[in-house]
Amino acid sequence: MSETAQPVFSIEKLYVKDLSIEVPNAPQIFLERETPQINVQLRTESNGIDEGIFEVALTVTVTAQLPEEKTVFLVEVNQAGIFQIRNVPQEDLEPIMMIGCANILFPYAREAVSDAVARAGFQPVVLAPVNFEAMYAQNRQQAAQAGTDVPIQ
């Protein structure tokens, strides 16, 4: 009698892998009264650590610039997690990491961005929710059109 092993998914550890903030035009930038344009970029990466153990890292880069291309601040957070994912078909691993794990990591990255910006002396930046499923589908479609396997971003 063969038993099918039940899928396993667990969070082993969540952590900030890297955090940086730059305020290149301080202190003069604090005298500016214009509202900066906020640009947000996201990138998700994964790699295997051990059998059934994966690190997934979500990098969030937020840049605030004034109209004349003067940078107000730049913050980058690399929020990572170690996840145990076992007894899952190989074709399901990538979506689990790029969608499921990214959804788990995002609130922590959002909090780190907001806190870092506030500590730098600016109004906190609260990032809008992200649809990682749509992002994943879009990246898969772009990869298929290009005929290459591009990293998920």
C-alpha positions in Angstrom: 0.0 0.0 0.0 1.6 3.3 -1.1 1.1 6.4 0.9 1.4 9.8 -0.8 3.4 12.1 1.4 1.5 15.2 2.4 2.8 18.5 1.2 4.7 20.5 3.8 5.1 24.3 3.9 6.5 26.1 6.9 8.3 29.3 7.7 11.6 28.6 9.3 12.9 32.1 9.7 12.1 35.7 8.5 14.8 38.3 8.5 16.1 41.5 7.0 19.1 40.5 4.9 20.0 44.0 3.8 18.7 47.5 4.5 20.1 50.7 3.3 18.9 54.3 3.1 20.6 57.2 1.4 19.8 60.9 1.7 22.4 62.3 -0.8 21.2 65.9 -0.7 20.9 66.4 3.1 20.6 68.8 4.8 19.4 71.1 2.0 16.7 68.6 0.9 14.8 69.1 4.1 14.1 72.7 3.1 12.4 71.6 -0.2 8.6 72.1 -0.2 7.7 70.2 -3.3 6.2 66.7 -3.1 8.6 64.1 -4.5 7.7 61.5 -7.1 7.9 58.0 -5.5 9.2 55.1 -7.6 8.9 51.5 -6.3 10.7 48.5 -7.8 10.3 44.9 -6.6 12.4 41.8 -7.3 11.9 38.3 -5.9 14.7 35.7 -5.9 14.9 32.2 -4.6 17.6 29.6 -4.1 17.8 26.2 -2.6 19.7 25.8 0.7 19.2 22.2 1.4 16.8 19.4 0.4 13.3 21.0 0.7 14.7 24.1 2.3 14.7 27.4 0.3 15.6 31.0 0.8 13.3 33.5 -0.8 14.3 37.2 -0.9 12.1 40.1 -1.8 14.0 43.3 -2.6 12.0 46.5 -2.5 13.7 49.7 -3.8 12.0 53.0 -3.2 13.3 56.2 -4.7 11.9 59.7 -4.1 12.9 62.4 -6.5 11.9 66.0 -7.1 11.0 67.1 -10.7 14.5 68.3 -11.5 15.9 64.8 -10.9 17.1 65.7 -7.4 17.0 62.6 -5.2 15.3 63.1 -1.9 16.0 59.6 -0.6 16.6 56.1 -1.7 15.8 53.1 0.4 16.4 49.4 -0.4 15.2 46.5 1.8 16.1 42.9 1.1 13.6 41.0 3.2 14.3 37.3 3.2 12.9 34.1 4.6 13.8 30.5 4.9 11.0 28.2 4.0 10.5 24.5 4.2 8.7 23.2 1.1 8.5 19.4 0.7 6.4 16.9 -1.2 5.3 19.4 -3.8 5.5 18.8 -7.6 8.6 20.5 -9.1 6.4 22.6 -11.4 4.6 24.1 -8.3 7.8 25.1 -6.5 8.4 28.3 -8.4 4.8 29.7 -8.1 4.8 28.8 -4.3 8.1 30.8 -3.8 7.4 33.7 -6.2 3.8 34.2 -5.1 3.1 32.6 -1.7 6.5 33.3 -0.1 6.6 36.9 -1.6 3.1 37.5 -0.1 4.4 36.5 3.3 7.6 38.7 3.0 5.9 41.8 1.6 4.3 43.2 4.9 7.7 42.9 6.6 9.5 44.7 3.8 6.8 47.4 3.7 7.2 48.0 7.5 11.0 48.2 7.1 10.7 50.7 4.3 8.3 52.9 6.2 10.4 52.7 9.4 13.6 53.6 7.5 12.1 56.5 5.7 10.6 57.9 9.0 14.0 57.5 10.8 15.6 59.4 8.0 13.4 62.4 8.8 10.7 62.1 6.1 7.0 61.2 6.2 6.7 57.4 6.2 6.1 55.7 2.8 3.3 53.2 3.0 3.6 50.8 0.0 0.3 49.8 -1.6 -0.5 46.1 -1.7 1.1 44.1 -4.5 -0.5 41.3 -6.6 2.4 38.9 -6.8 0.2 36.4 -8.8 -0.3 39.0 -11.5 3.4 39.9 -11.4 4.4 36.3 -11.8 2.0 35.7 -14.7 3.3 38.8 -16.5 6.9 37.8 -16.0 6.1 34.2 -17.3 4.3 35.7 -20.3 7.3 38.0 -21.1 9.7 35.1 -20.8 7.6 33.0 -23.1 7.4 35.8 -25.7 11.2 36.3 -25.5 11.8 32.6 -25.7 14.0 32.8 -22.6 13.8 32.0 -19.0 14.0 35.3 -17.2 14.3 35.7 -13.4 11.1 36.7 -11.7 11.0 40.3 -10.8 
